[in-house]
Amino acid sequence: MREETIQITTEFIKLDSLLKFSNVTGSGGEAKLVIAEGEVTVNGETCTMRGKKIRPGDVVIIGGQVKLVIK
C-alpha cells in the first residue's frame, strides 16, 4: 500500500476535494464515484459522504491501495 502525508493549511478539507488534491482521482466526478462505491475509509470506517470533513490527524484509505495521512 502506498502511503502519503498530506499537509492542509485550513481547519478541514472535504473528502472529494482531498481525493482530487492528492491526485488519487483525476476529477470530481471520479472522486464522487469512488466514494459512492464504498471504496474509501476514514479512520477505519467506510465513508460514502463526499462532503465529509477531513481534519488533521485523520487517515483516509482508498481502495486498499492508497493511504493518506492528514497533517
Order of alpha helices (4+ residues) and beta strands (2+ residues): beta-beta-alpha-alpha-beta-beta-beta-beta-beta
